[in-house]
Amino acid sequence: MPTGTGSPTGPPRSGRTRLGYFPKTEDVPGVVAGHVRGALGLAEDVEQAAARSAKRHREFVRDRLGVVYDAGRVRRVAEAIRQAVQAKDDPADLINVALAERGAGPSSRLR
């Protein structure tokens, strides 16, 4: 079984699970989109979902994974990183800023 596709007894992992975020549709390589179309039995001319459908799909995945999206919290972490990048250039320092801003406990996972 290829890496990242789940286990023989479990469902395949979504890109969100593996990456930690939903990639922009235009950032998904054509070969990946083609594979998904093929796995779902869709015709080659089937295009990406409309923005409204994509939003619903993200909500379904978050619900399935038990992920809560908190836009305000995400913005606070992003702002802390934006401010820190003015004085720090090491990615590890920026990761530490994000971790400090969001809290350290498992219940405070940024999603």
C-alpha positions as CSV (number, residue, x, y, z in Angstrom):
1,M,0.0,0.0,0.0
2,P,1.5,3.4,-0.9
3,T,2.6,5.7,1.9
4,G,-0.1,8.1,3.1
5,T,-3.1,6.2,1.9
6,G,-4.3,4.9,5.2
7,S,-4.2,1.3,6.4
8,P,-5.6,-1.8,4.8
9,T,-8.4,-1.8,7.5
10,G,-9.0,2.0,7.6
11,P,-10.1,4.7,5.2
12,P,-7.5,6.6,3.1
13,R,-6.1,9.8,4.7
14,S,-7.3,13.1,3.3
15,G,-4.8,15.7,2.2
16,R,-6.0,17.8,5.2
17,T,-4.9,15.0,7.6
18,R,-1.5,14.6,6.0
19,L,-0.8,18.3,5.4
20,G,-2.6,19.9,8.4
21,Y,-4.6,22.2,6.1
22,F,-6.7,22.1,3.0
23,P,-4.6,22.9,-0.1
24,K,-5.9,25.4,-2.6
25,T,-7.5,23.6,-5.5
26,E,-5.1,25.2,-8.0
27,D,-2.2,23.8,-5.9
28,V,-3.3,20.2,-6.3
29,P,-1.2,18.6,-9.1
30,G,-3.2,17.4,-12.1
31,V,-2.0,13.8,-11.6
32,V,-3.5,13.8,-8.1
33,A,-6.8,15.3,-9.4
34,G,-6.9,12.7,-12.1
35,H,-6.2,9.9,-9.7
36,V,-9.1,11.0,-7.4
37,R,-11.4,11.3,-10.5
38,G,-10.5,7.8,-11.5
39,A,-10.9,6.4,-8.0
40,L,-14.4,7.9,-7.8
41,G,-15.2,6.7,-11.3
42,L,-15.7,10.3,-12.6
43,A,-15.2,11.3,-16.3
44,E,-12.1,13.1,-17.3
45,D,-14.1,16.3,-18.1
46,V,-15.3,16.6,-14.4
47,E,-13.8,19.8,-13.0
48,Q,-13.4,21.0,-9.4
49,A,-16.3,21.7,-7.2
50,A,-17.8,25.1,-7.0
51,A,-16.5,27.3,-4.0
52,R,-19.8,26.6,-2.1
53,S,-19.5,22.9,-2.5
54,A,-15.8,23.0,-1.6
55,K,-16.7,24.8,1.6
56,R,-19.2,22.1,2.5
57,H,-16.7,19.4,1.7
58,R,-14.2,21.0,4.1
59,E,-16.9,21.1,6.7
60,F,-17.6,17.4,6.2
61,V,-13.9,16.5,6.6
62,R,-13.5,18.7,9.7
63,D,-16.6,17.1,11.2
64,R,-15.3,13.6,10.4
65,L,-11.9,14.3,11.9
66,G,-13.4,16.2,14.9
67,V,-11.6,19.4,13.9
68,V,-13.0,22.8,15.0
69,Y,-12.1,25.7,12.8
70,D,-11.7,28.9,14.8
71,A,-11.0,31.7,12.3
72,G,-10.3,34.3,15.0
73,R,-7.7,32.1,16.6
74,V,-6.0,31.3,13.3
75,R,-5.8,35.1,12.6
76,R,-4.2,35.7,16.0
77,V,-1.6,33.1,15.4
78,A,-0.9,34.4,11.9
79,E,-0.6,37.9,13.2
80,A,1.9,36.8,15.9
81,I,4.0,35.1,13.2
82,R,3.8,38.2,11.0
83,Q,5.1,40.3,13.8
84,A,7.8,37.8,14.8
85,V,9.1,37.5,11.2
86,Q,10.3,41.1,11.4
87,A,12.9,40.1,13.9
88,K,13.3,36.3,13.4
89,D,14.2,34.4,10.3
90,D,14.7,30.9,11.5
91,P,11.6,28.7,10.8
92,A,12.0,27.0,14.1
93,D,11.6,30.3,15.9
94,L,8.5,31.1,14.0
95,I,7.0,27.7,14.8
96,N,7.8,28.3,18.5
97,V,5.9,31.7,18.2
98,A,2.9,29.9,16.7
99,L,3.0,27.2,19.4
100,A,3.3,29.8,22.2
101,E,0.4,31.8,20.8
102,R,-2.0,28.9,20.4
103,G,-1.1,27.2,23.8
104,A,0.7,24.0,24.4
105,G,-2.0,21.5,25.5
106,P,-3.5,18.9,23.2
107,S,-6.9,20.4,23.6
108,S,-5.7,23.6,22.1
109,R,-4.6,22.1,18.8
110,L,-4.8,24.7,16.0
111,R,-6.9,23.4,13.1
